[in-house]
Amino acid sequence: MKTFVKLICLGVLTVLLSMAATARDKEKEPKEEKEKNIFVFKANRKLVGGRVEILRENGAVLSEQILRKRKMIIDFEDVKDGEYTIRVIKGEKVQEFTFEKK
């Protein structure tokens, strides 16, 4: 009986290892077109709690919110084509990023 249990365990282990070996890596899969309109940034730790502004080319503020975590994802799917500035402000510290939607 012990030999039978060992054979079953060995068979299950072999199947699991072969599944893991043949699994596709997600990073190598082609990215969707929607991801072209997403901007991801990681701000400095000292800026957490600061204000995030998204500005248009002409300087008009498109959106504002508070930075709750270091990493932020901004979706530009529903805005017009052009260049946008993402500005993170806390006190006198400022960090700026640019994003161009085509």
C-alpha positions as CSV (number, residue, x, y, z in Angstrom):
1,M,0.0,0.0,0.0
2,K,2.9,2.4,0.8
3,T,4.3,1.8,-2.7
4,F,1.0,2.6,-4.3
5,V,0.7,6.0,-2.4
6,K,4.3,6.9,-3.3
7,L,3.5,6.2,-7.0
8,I,0.4,8.4,-7.0
9,C,2.3,11.2,-5.2
10,L,5.1,10.9,-7.8
11,G,2.6,11.0,-10.7
12,V,0.9,14.1,-9.3
13,L,4.2,15.8,-8.7
14,T,5.3,15.0,-12.3
15,V,2.1,16.5,-13.7
16,L,2.4,19.7,-11.6
17,L,6.0,20.2,-12.6
18,S,5.3,19.7,-16.3
19,M,2.4,22.2,-16.0
20,A,4.7,24.8,-14.4
21,A,7.4,24.2,-17.0
22,T,5.1,24.7,-19.9
23,A,3.2,27.8,-18.5
24,R,3.5,30.9,-20.6
25,D,5.3,33.9,-19.1
26,K,2.8,36.9,-18.8
27,E,5.6,39.4,-19.5
28,K,6.3,37.9,-22.9
29,E,2.6,38.1,-24.1
30,P,1.8,41.1,-26.3
31,K,0.3,44.0,-24.5
32,E,-3.1,45.3,-25.4
33,E,-3.5,48.6,-27.2
34,K,-5.3,50.1,-24.2
35,E,-2.0,50.1,-22.3
36,K,-0.7,52.8,-24.6
37,N,-3.0,55.3,-22.9
38,I,-1.9,54.4,-19.4
39,F,0.8,56.2,-17.5
40,V,2.4,54.6,-14.4
41,F,4.8,56.4,-12.1
42,K,6.4,55.9,-8.8
43,A,6.8,59.1,-6.8
44,N,9.4,59.9,-4.1
45,R,8.4,58.7,-0.6
46,K,8.4,62.3,0.7
47,L,5.7,63.2,-1.8
48,V,3.1,60.8,-0.5
49,G,0.2,62.9,0.8
50,G,0.9,65.6,-1.8
51,R,-1.3,66.9,-4.6
52,V,-1.2,65.3,-8.1
53,E,-2.2,67.6,-10.9
54,I,-2.7,66.7,-14.6
55,L,-2.1,69.7,-16.8
56,R,-2.9,70.2,-20.5
57,E,-0.4,71.7,-23.0
58,N,-1.9,75.2,-22.4
59,G,-1.4,74.9,-18.6
60,A,-5.1,74.3,-17.7
61,V,-5.6,71.8,-14.9
62,L,-7.4,68.7,-16.1
63,S,-7.6,66.8,-12.8
64,E,-6.4,67.0,-9.2
65,Q,-6.2,64.5,-6.4
66,I,-4.2,63.4,-3.3
67,L,-1.3,60.9,-3.7
68,R,-2.2,58.1,-1.3
69,K,0.6,55.7,-2.3
70,R,3.9,56.0,-4.1
71,K,2.7,54.2,-7.2
72,M,0.0,55.7,-9.3
73,I,-1.7,54.6,-12.5
74,I,-3.3,57.3,-14.7
75,D,-5.6,56.3,-17.6
76,F,-5.6,58.8,-20.5
77,E,-8.1,56.8,-22.6
78,D,-10.9,59.4,-22.5
79,V,-8.8,62.5,-23.2
80,K,-7.9,64.2,-26.4
81,D,-4.5,63.6,-28.1
82,G,-1.7,65.9,-27.0
83,E,1.0,66.3,-24.4
84,Y,0.1,66.3,-20.7
85,T,2.1,67.2,-17.6
86,I,1.7,65.2,-14.4
87,R,2.9,67.3,-11.4
88,V,3.2,66.0,-7.8
89,I,3.5,68.8,-5.2
90,K,4.0,68.6,-1.5
91,G,5.2,71.7,0.2
92,E,8.2,73.0,-1.8
93,K,9.0,69.6,-3.3
94,V,7.8,69.1,-6.9
95,Q,8.2,66.2,-9.2
96,E,7.0,66.4,-12.9
97,F,6.4,63.8,-15.6
98,T,5.2,64.2,-19.2
99,F,2.9,62.0,-21.2
100,E,2.1,62.3,-24.9
101,K,-1.1,60.7,-26.1
102,K,-1.1,60.0,-29.8
